[in-house]
Amino acid sequence: MNLFPLDFEPNLTGFGGDRTKNRTEHREAITRTPVILVHGNAGHSAHPKWGMEIMRDFLKNHAQYDDCEIWAMDHLGENNTDLDLNDPHRNHITQFRIFVDRVRDYLGVSKVDFIAHSLGCGMVNGYLRGLQPNGQWSDGDNRLDAVSTFVSLAGATYGLGIAGIGEFRSGSRFEIDSHKLRDVIDDTPGGSNDPSAQEADDPSWKRSTSLDDSGVRYVAIIAKNDFVDAQQRNTGRREGADLNKGFDLGGGVEGHEKIIKSRTVFDAFRGHLNKTPPDGQVTIHVDKDDGSYGSGLEITVTTTPDPVPVDYTAERITRRFNAGYIERLVADVRTGTLASGDALALGSDGQWEVIFRAARAKRVQRAYGVDITLPEVEIRPAEPRFRDSLQVSAKTTRGVAYHSRDLETWVAEAALTIDRTTTVSFIAIDSDGVASPVVSRAYEKIVPWTDRQTATLTEHFLAGRLSTNQYVALGLELGFNAVVTLYRFGDRWTTDPEAPRTIRSVPLPAGVPAAVLAAGGTTIRADKPSGDHAEAFDVTISASGPGGGTVTVHYTEDGSDPSDRNNPQRHSFETAKAFMIRGNGHHAILCYAEDRRGNGIFETFAWSVDDQNYPETGIAPSLGGVYGRGVTVTLSPSETCAWTKYTLDGTEPDENTGTDYSGPIAINGTATLRFRSKDLQGHTEPVKTAAFSIVPETHKAVIASDPDKDGHVRANADSTDAVIGTFRNLAIGTRSDKDSRAILHFDTSALPDNITVTRAYLEIEPHSVAGDFRTGGTMIAVDVKRGHFGSSRGLQGHDWGAKATAETVARIGHLAPGANASSDFSEQGRDAIDPSGITQIRLRTEPRGRSPFGCVFLKGGAGARLVVEYS
């Protein structure tokens, strides 16, 4: 795609601006801080999955941005679909920088806003900090003065874990330096200098440095559990951002895509945009707000600071519901120009929508009821957070309520049940076509806790449920052997069973034990500070009494009570003892001694070891999954190791536990495989876990279609003028000189991963027949698509003629009441069924019905079934 104004000289392809305007007209038209949209890896600006066109539509339709104010480039190349892991930041930063600077120059603005996704976040970070093509960072080439707001969506600020490649490796020189400017570590240079005003899921992410002067706004949105977050938890955060917020929109690739296509996410950061509009702006003031008024309405318009002419367009309109869409019908149009201080008179009764425009001013839009009362809608419940599922409903003062999740397709129902994070909108329309304003509310699903553990703080820490700093914070508050209950939300543990709030952290000053409770002159100290360490180490704990006298210290390493004389895990030493802290994970030593008066003295020392030099053990064919029969698993350590061990009962393999790996492991039943390796230098990797489920020998699956995602599309024979329908009864055949095709949506991910489909067919149930559907011997042809027919998961007009993975894989002839089975799918049709994702089926007439009106209506949901037999 290469859609730019004719007098703009792009160095990269992409889209942006208004092709009907020149440079001067663009500068006069912009009233907001221009936005540059930056796509992620394996994509381009208009890529159907990773592109930014939906984000552009959000800006235009929900934030009233003009085309002149929205720009995007293909920084990986025009129409790119390749994944680039070969240092893409440094290789493309020069052209990226040139493009952004040319947009700023063309528009005559000093600052722009960025909305970036995935790899695009790193590109913007490179632009801000002066990244060079040689991989170095030039402080003098930074562009902090060129940015007003930076929105980062599902970025990898902290890399993709220690297994990441090149620039994406956490802990690499590139990743470490990407946080620095002028030798100061700051994720948000020039950002908020008031941590108390920052919003963050984790309070420890609120911070500021000497670089911060609140000149740049930062927003970091984390796609919880997507494939980026899964490789390095919370890597999408930017510490010190005005907003750090996570959204759980699904795992893997799905969640990574949804983060740029979610209206809920857009609404969360929209208020942070446009904080530095261009200079010389004019404001339009309208003296009447939206609402219902009497006859002969007069609206006075003024402008400040300068009096300028104001153009208006006033339309008297009605609305009606038709085939899943809300149609807007215009009965009267009035246009003209007002001087500042003049009034617009609307004498005719009805519903009016008026837009006021002026040079260098944001447009103002109003909706009025003139001598009529507009309906009103109230959405319930008001509480935006829910668990499991939630019924959302609308209360209206008049008319029929319709709801929508995308503001495009509508359903004539005043209530719906949601089970995921989404934004719900309602409108009410009365019998005269008078409509309420559209009212929307974002609802966020709170994932319920999946595990609960009660133990002492030390036991929680040793089990990996608390970080070192969280352990310190709670220990100083409650005592290190306090018994608390923790709740697990995903991979996070919290003390709050109602929400996955991050436990606060308190870093420990160097050289200070986790607890200092010395009394009577008796002290216990360690020569290594509690905290996080990058490798194994030795530590000496020493004790002294009054005047340097000998002290007996009792200690435990498993979190149990060292003061309990009957504790079999209690050990002791006098004066000093050296301990070897080995193995990745958490380690704690609890010490107890008595002073000369018999008073108990406790000390707690805690460390976390994260040794990136440990070996990595690979696994094939996958890190767990569901299999239709037994699976053979191979383990592959990255280097020669002292041992590689595994267990199949869920226990942790170590020096004394587990089976030595000597060859492929046959898994014939459901099992939890845990494995790890230890290299010749004594580095032990963390335990890895793979859960395998072997399904019983059930050879037939019957999968009902999803009625919320089924639909039909009507179009001309050449696929033009497509109209989407989402009624429960799906149309196939000729309607109003157009050909209707049904789209059935099946979630086939529950099928085992390694099956062979031996037979498949479709069962459908007719609801009714209209016209002469049988003219010309019409049959129903079955097309199968692995995934979705269109470029997104929503039904699209393009689905009518989109290319299928396999076409005409089966046919359905005579239709009778009840279930009707298709012929068996062809081999290509069976291969098109996706056992790990979504399979869609398109039903069409073959040949196309020849009668003016011949159509069959099918039942969706349980009335449409995909039957799969497999071995």
N, C-alpha and C positions, 0 to 999 in steps of 0.2 A: 504494500500500500504506500502511495506517495501522494498525499492529499494536503497540499499547503497553498497559501496565497501565491499568486503568480509572481509577485515581486519579492517573495522571500527566497533566499538562497540556502537551502538545507544542505548540510554535509552528510546527513543520514536520511533514510526513508522514514515514513511514519505518517502521522496526521496532525493537524492543528490549524487553528485560525479559521477564518471565513474566506473561502475562495472568491467570493464576490466583492471583497473589500481589498484596498491597498494598504500600505503602511500607515499613511495619514489617517485613513478611516478606522483602522484598528486602534490607533492611539486615542482617537476620539470616542471609540465605542467601549473600551474597557473601563469598568467601574470597580472591579475586584482585583485582588492580588492574583495574577495569572497562575495557573496550576500546570505543572509538568508531570505527566503520568509516566512511570518507569516500570516496564514489565520485568518478569523474572527469567530464569534459565529455561532453555528448551522452547522458547517462544518468541513472539514479536508483538508489536503494539496491537494488532488486530487478530491475534491467535484465538481460535474458538474456545480454548480452555484457559490459556494463560494471558490472554490479551486484556486490554484496559478499556474496551468499548462500553462495557456495562458500567464501569466506574464513571466514564464520561457521561453516560445517561443519568446516573445518580446526580452528578453535578448540575446538569442542565434541568432535569425535571423536578428535583427536590431541593435544590439550592439556588435555582434561577441564574446559573452561570450562562454566559454567552459563548458561542463558538470561538469568538476572538480570544477568550480567556483560557482555553483548554488546548494543550499541546502534548504530543507523545512522539517518541522516536524509537526506531528499531536498532538498539545499540549492539545487538549481536548479528545484525544483517537482515536484509529484507526477506520476509517469509521464512525466517529461520525456524527450524523445529529440532535442531540438534542440541543435545546436552553438552555444554562446554565446561569442563573441569580443568582445563589447561590454563590456569591463571587468567581468567576472563577480566578481573578487575583492572589489572595493570595493562592488559593487552587492548582494552577498549576505552580506557579513561580519557585519552586525548580527544578522540572523536566525540565522546560524551560531553566533555568540557566545552568543546567548540560549539556543539549544538545548543547547549543551554545558554551560553553567552550570546549566541546569535539571536535567540528568541528574546532575551532581555533587551538587546540593542534594537531589534525590530519593533518591539512594543514600546520602547522608551521608558522602561521601568528599571529600578535599581534592585528590586527584590521579587522573587517568585516563591510559590509554595511547591513542595514535592509531595506526591503520593506514590510510594514505591512498594513493590512486592518482591519478596524473596531475594534473588540476586540483585535486583534493582536497588534494594536498601543499601547493599554494599557499594554500589556504584555512586549513589548519592553521598554516602559517607566519604568515599574517595574524592569526590568533587569538593566537599566541605573542607577536607583536611589537606588537600594538595598532593594527592597520590600521583606519582610519576610513572612513566612506562617501564622504568627499570626496577620498579617495586619499592623505591624509596619514597619517603613522605617529606614534602617540602613545606615547612611552615609558612614561608613567604608566598606560596601559591595557593593559600587557602581561600575559600569563597564564603566565609561566614557572613560577610556583609551583603551577600547576594541572596540570602535565604530568609524568608519570613517564618515559614512553618515546614517541618519535615515530618511526614506521617510514614512510619515504617510498618509494613504489614507482613508478618510471618518471615521476618528477616533472620539471618544467622549472625547476629552481632558477636556472639561468642563462639563462632565456628560450628562445625558439625561433629564434634566429638574427636577423640584422639585417633579414630579411624578415618577421619576426613582426609581428603586428598588436597595437596598443595595449599592454596590460599584458604581452603575450607577447614583445615586441621586446627582444632582447638589447641592452643598452646604453641602454635607455630610462630615464628618471628613476625610474619605478616599479621596474624590475628592479634598478637600482643601490641604491635605498633599501631594497629588500626584504632586503638582506644586513646592514643596519645596526641597531644598538640602542645608544642613548646615544652616538652618533657613532663607535662601534667597529664595524668590518666583521668579522662573525662569522657563518658559516652555521649555527653550532650554539651559540647563546648559552646559558650555564648548563650546557654540556656537559662532556666529558672535559677535564681539565686536565693530562693525561699523554699526550702524543703517542706515547710508546713503547708504550703499551698499546692504541693504536688499530690497527685492521686496515683496510688499504686496498689496492686494486689498484695505485694510484699512490702511492709514498711521499710525494710532494709534497702530498698531500691530508691528511697528518697535521699538525695544528697546534692551537694553543690561544691564547686571548687573555685579557685581564684580566677578561672577563665569565665565564670558565669556572670552575665550582666542582664539577663532576661531579654536579650535582643533577638533570640531565636526561640520559637516554640517547637517542642518535640513531642511526638505521640508514638508510642510503641505498642502495637497490637500483636499479641501472641496467639497463634493458632494452636491451641492446646491439643496435644496428641497427634498432630499431623506428622508427616514423615520428617520434617525439619526438627520439630520439638522432640520427637522420639529419639533422635540421635544425640541431642544435647539439650536437656531440660531447661526451659526458660531462656534459651539462647536468643529469643526474639526481644528480650527486655532491653531497655536503654536506661541505665541508672541515672537518675536526675531528670528524667523526662517529666513534662507537665502531666502526662497521662501514661501509665503502664497498665494495660488491661488485657486479660486473656479471655478468649471465647472458644468454647468447645463445640465446634461445628462438624465434628467427625474426624476419624483417624485417617492416617495415610495421605494419599493423594487427594482424596475427597475433601478433607478439611482444609488442605492447602489451597485448593481451588475456591472453596466457598468463602474464604476470608476476603476475597476481592469481589465477591458477587452477593454479599449479604447487606441488605438495607439496614439491618440492625447494627452491623459494624460501622457502616457509613454514618449513621446517625450518632454513634458514640464519639466520632472524632470530628464531625462536621463543624461544631462550634469552635474548633481550634484553627480553622482556615480563615483567610482573608483578614488577618490582623494588621496588614500594612497595605491598604488600598493605595492606588496611584494618587499623586498630589493633584490639587485643583478640583476636587470632586464637589458636585452639587447634590444637595439633598432635596427630594420632593416631599412635601408635607400635604397630607390629605385630611380634612377636618372630620370626615365620617369614617368610622371603623366598619368592618364587616357587620352585617346584621339586618334586621327587619325595620323598615321605616314606613311612614304614611305616604300619601300620594304627593306628587309634585316635589320629589326629592331634589335638593340642590347641594352640590358638593364643591367646596371651595378648595382651590389648589394654590399653594405657594412654594417658592424655592428659596433656599439659602445656600451659601452666603450671597450669591448673586441672583438677581431676577432674570430668569431665562424662559423661553417659550417651552410649554409642556404639550406634547402630542398625546392624544387619548384615542382609545378604541373602546367603545361601549357596545356590548352584545347582549340582547335579550334572548335568553336561552331556556330550553327545557332539556331534560335528560330522560333516557329510557334504557331499560335492560333488554339486550338482544343477543341471544346465542352466546352467553358467557362474557359479553362485553357491555360496558356502559357507553351508550352513544350520546353525543352532545349535539343537539339540534339548535340551529340559530334561526330565530324568527325576525330579528331586526338588528341592523348594524349602524352605528353612528361613529364617525371619526371627525377629528378636528384638532385645532391648536388653541390653547389657552395661554394668556399672559399670566404671570405670577400675580395672584390675588383674584383672578376671575373664577367664576363658578360654572360647573356643568349641571344642567337641568335634565333630569330624567322624569318626564311626565307620564310615560306609559306604564301601566301596572305590569308587574311580572318580576321574574328573577333576572337581574343584570350582573354581568361580570365586566369590570372595567380595568383596563391597563393604562397606566400613565408612564410616559417615557420622556426623557430630556437628555440632551448632550451632557456627558460626564456625570450622569446620575444613574443610580440603580433604579430599575423599573419598580413601580408600585402596583400591586394588583389587589382589587377589592371585589367582594361579592355582596350584592344588596338585594333585599326583597322590597320592592316598591308597592306599597299598599297590599302586600301579602305577607304572611308569616312563614319564614323558612323553617323547615323541619330541623330538629336538633338531635344529635346522637351522643350517647354516653357509653363508653366501653367499660365493661366489667370483667374481671376484678381490676382494682387499681394497683394492687401489689404486682410488680413486674417479675418477681422471681417465683419459680415453682419447681416441684419435683415430679418425676414420673410423667404425668400428663395433667392438662389443665383445660377446663371448659371456659372458653371466652365467649361473651355474649354482648349484644348491643341493646340498649334501651332507647327507643325513639319517641319523640313527641307526636310524630305523624308519619305515615307512609310505610313502605316495605323496606326492610333492612337487607343490604347485600354486603358480603365480606370478600376480602381478597388478601392474598399474601404477597403479591408482586405488583399491585396497582395496575395490572393489565387485564387479567382474567378475573371474573367475579362470580360468586355463587349466591343464589337467592335464598339465603338462610341467615337468621339473626344469631346463630350460635355455631361454634365449631370447637373441636377438641384438638389441641396441639400437644406434641410430644418432643419438641425440640426447640432450640432458640430460634425465634422468628419475630417478624413484625406483622401485626394484624391490622388491617384497615377496614373501616365500615363507612357506608353511605346510605342515607335513607332517601327514597324517592316516592312522592305521593302520586295520586291518580292523575293529577294535572301535569306531571313531569317536573314539579318543583322539587329541588334536591337540597339536602343539607351539605355543608362542607364535608370533605373527606376527613375522617378522624382516625389517627393511627396510634398504636402503642406497641412498644418493643417489649417482648417477654423473653426472659433468660432462664433456661433450664438449669437447675442446680443438680449436679450428679450426686446421688445418695452415696453415703459411705459404704464401702464394701468389706471392711474388716475393722475389728475393734480389739485392742490389746490393752490389758491392765498389767502394769509392772512398775518397778522403780524407775526413776529417771535414768539411772546408770544402765539398767537392763535395756531400756528403750534405746539408749545411745549405742550400746554394744551391738544391738540388733539392727542398727542402721536406720532407725526411725527418726532420730534427731541428728542434726549436724552438730559439730563441735560448739559453735557459737549459740545454737538453740539450747543445747545441753547446759552451757554456762548460764544463759539467761534464766532458764527455769530453775536451775540448781541454786543460783544466788537468791532467787525469789522464794522457792519452796523447800530447799534442802535437797542434796543430791540423791538421797535415798527415799525421797518422798514417793509415794505410790500414786500414780496418775493413770487415767485412761486416755489413750490416743485413738483417733478415728482416721481411717484411710480413705482418701478421695483420689482415685487414680494412683499416681506414684507419690502423693503428698500425704503426710501425716499431720494432724492438727488436734488441738484440744477441744475444738468446737464441733459438736456433732451436727450442727445445723448448716454449716457452710465451710468450704475448704479454705479457710483463712490461714495464711502462713504464720507459723509460730515466730514471734519476734526473736531477733538474734542480738547477742551482746559479744563483741570481740573482746578477747582477753589481752591485757597488756603483756608484752614480752617479759618473761622471767617470773610471772606470778602464777601460783598454782590455782586450780579451779576453785578451791575454797580455802580461805585462810581463817582458821578457827583456833589458833594457838592460844594456850592459856598456861599460867603458872611457869612461864619461862621455857616450856617445851615446844620445840618447833620441828616440823617435817617439811622438807623441801626437795624439789627435783631440779636437776641442772639443765633440763630441756623444758621450755615453756609449753604449756598446754596449747593446742591449736592444730592447724593443718600442716602436714609435711609432705614433701614431694617424693620421699624415698624412705626406706627402712632406716632405723637409727638405734643407738644404744642410749639409755638414760640411767642415771644414778640417782636414787632416792636416798637421802640422808636424814638423820634425826639427831637432835641433841637436847639434853636436859639443862636445867639451871647450872650455870657455870661450866657448860660443856660436858656434863655427865652422860653416861650411857643410858640409852633408851631402847626398850624393846618395842618394835613396831609390828603389828599384825596387819596383814594385807590380803586382799582378794583381787582376782583379775576377771571374774565372771559377773561382777555386779552384785554379788551377795554381801551380807553384812559381815565386816571384819571384826566387829565387837562381839559376835556370837561365839562363845566358847565351844559350842557343839557343832559349829559349821565345818563340815569336812573339807570345804574348799579354802579354809583359812590357813595361811602360812605366816611365818614371822622371820624377822632378822633383827640384828642389833647394829646400831650406828649407821650402816650404809649397805646398799645392795644395788648391783647393776642389773638392769632388765634389758632384754633385746626385744624391740618393738618391730615385728616382722609381719608382712602380709598386708595387702590393701584392705582398707576398712577401718572400723573404729576400735580403739583400744582405751581401756580405762583401768586405773589401779586405785583402789580404795584403801586408805591406810587408817589405822586406829592405834592410839597409844594412850597411856594414862600418865598424868602428872604425879608428883609426889604426894598429892592429897587424894589421889584416886579419881580425879576428874577425867572423863573421857575426852580425847582430842581426835577429831576426824580431819583428814585431808583427802581431797579428790584430785587426781590428775587425769587429763583426757587428751587424746591425740587422734587425729585422723590421718591415715596414710593413703595417698593417691600417687602411686609410683607408675609413671607413664612408660617406664622401661620394662614392665612385665610383658611376657609373651601374650600373643593373641591366638586363641584357638578357634579356627573356622569350623563350620558345620555344613554338611550337605545331606539331603537336598534343600532343607530349609530349617529355620529356627522354630520348629514346631508346626502344628497344623492338624487338619482333619483329613484322614486317609480312608479310602474305601477298603483297603486290605493292609497287611503288614507292610512296614517300611524299613529299609536298611539305611542306617545313618553312619556317615563317615566323619571323623574328627581330624582336623589338620592343624597342628600347632605351627606357628609362624617361624619357629627356629628349633634347633635341637634342644630338647628339654630333659631335665632330670626325670620328670614323670608327667604323664597326662592321665587324669583319673576321672571317673564318672560314677554316678549312682542313678538308679531308676525308681527309687522310692521317695524322692524328694529331699533326702538328707544331703548335707553339704560334704562334698569330698575334700579330704585334706591329707596330711602325711599318713595318718593312721586309718582313714576311712575311705571306702570306695574301691572300685575295680580299676586296675591298671588297663589303659587302653592299648590293645594289641592288634585290632582289626575292626572291620565294620560291625556295627551293633544292630542286631535284628530286633525290631520292636513289633510285636504281634498283638499287643493289647494296649489299652490306654495307659500312659505312663508319663511321669515327669522326669525328664532327663536333666541332670545337673552335672556340669563338667568344668574343669579348669586345668591349667598347666603350670608347672614350676620350672624356670629355666636353670641353667647350670650355675648362674650367679646367685641363686637363691631368691629371685623375684617370683612371687606367686600372683597370678592374675586373679581378679575377682571372679566369683562363681557366676557362670552363665546358666540360664534355665531355658529349656525348651519343652513345652507341653505338647504331647502327641495324643490325638484321639483317633482310635480305630473304630469306625462305625460298624454296627452289626451288618451281616450280609443281607441287607434289605435292598432289593434290586429295582424298586419302583418308587418314584417320587411324583406326587401330584401337587403342582404349585399353582395357586390361584393368582390372578392378576391383581395389581394394586389399583383399586378404584380411584384413589386420589391422583394417580399419575396416568391413568388411561385417558383417552380422548379421541376425537376424530378431527380430520382436516378436510375442508371442501376447497376445491380449486378448479380452474379451467383445465382443459386437456393438456395445455402446455405448461401447467403448474403455476400459472400466474393468478393473481387476485385471490390468494389463499385466505380462508377464514377458519379460525380455530373454534372448536366446540369442546366442552368438558362435561356434558351431561352424562348421567349414569348409564343411559342407554345409548349405545354407540352406533352411528349411522354408516352404512356401506351402500354405495350405489349412486344413482343420479338424483340430485335435488336441485331444483331451480337452475337447471342447465349447468350445474357443476357436479363434479365427481367427488363423492365422499369416501374417504379411506379411514379405517379405524387403526389406532395405535394402542397395542396392549403392552403393559409394563410388567415384567416378571423379575422378582429378585431371586436369582438362581445361585446366590453365593452359599446357600446352605448345602449344596451338593458337595460330596467329597472331592478333594483336589485332584486325585490321580485316577479318576474313573474313565472308563470307555463307554460312551453312550451307544447302546446297541439298537435302541428304537426310541422314537419320539413322535408324538402327534399332538394335535390341538383339539380341545373340546370347547364348543361354544353353545350358548342357549339363545335362540331368538326371542325377542320380546314382542315384536310386531312387524308387520310388513305393510308398506305404503305403496300404492301404485302397482304397476305391473313389473315386479322385480324379475320375473322369469323370462321376459322378452329376449329373444335371441339366444336362448340357451345359456344365460349368464351363470358363471361359476365364481366362487370366491377363491382367489389365489393367496398363498401365504408366503410372505417375505420375512426373513429373520435377520436381525442386526445384533452383533456382539457389542453390547454397550447401548448407546443412545443414537437414534437416527439423526438428531440434530446436533448443533454445536454446544448445547447445554442440556441440563436435565429437564428443563421445562418443555412443554409441548410447543412446537414452532410450526409456522406455515411451511417452512422448508422441509419438514418431515414428510410432506405429501410425496415428493419425488426424490428424497434423499437416497443415496446409494445404499443398498442393503449389503450385508456380508454375504448372504446367499438369497437369491430371488427365486420365487415360484418353487419352493421346496416341497410344497404339498398343495392339494386343492380340496375344497369342500363343495359337494354337489347339492343334491336335494336336501332341503331344510325341513325338519319335522319338529313338532313341539318337543321340548325337553333337550337333552344333550345331543349334540351332533358332532361326530368325530371326523377329523380330516383324514386324508390318506397319510401313510407313514412318511416322515420327513426323509428327504434324500440324504445321502452321505454328507453333502455340503451343508445341508440344514442342521444335521446332528452336530457337525463340527463347529457350527456357529454358536451353539449354546455355551455360555460362559459359566463354568462351575465356580468361579471365584468372584462374580460380580453381577451385572445386570444384563438381561436378555430382553430385547423388545421385538414384537411381532407386528407387522403391518398387514392388514387385510384389505384387499381391493377386488373389484369386479374384473373378470376376464372372460370374454371381451367386455369393454365398458358398456353398461346398460344403454340400450338404444331408445328406450321409451322416454318421453319428456319427464316423467317422474316415476322412478322405480327404485325403491330403497328398502333395505332390511335394517331393523334396529336390534342390536344385540345387548344382552346383559353383560356388564363388566363385573369386576371383582370375582366373587365365587362363581359367577356364571361363565367365566372364561378360564380354562385350566390348561396348563401345559403339563403333559404327561411324559416323564422321562424314565426309560428303563436303561439300566447300566450294569456293568460288571467291574 
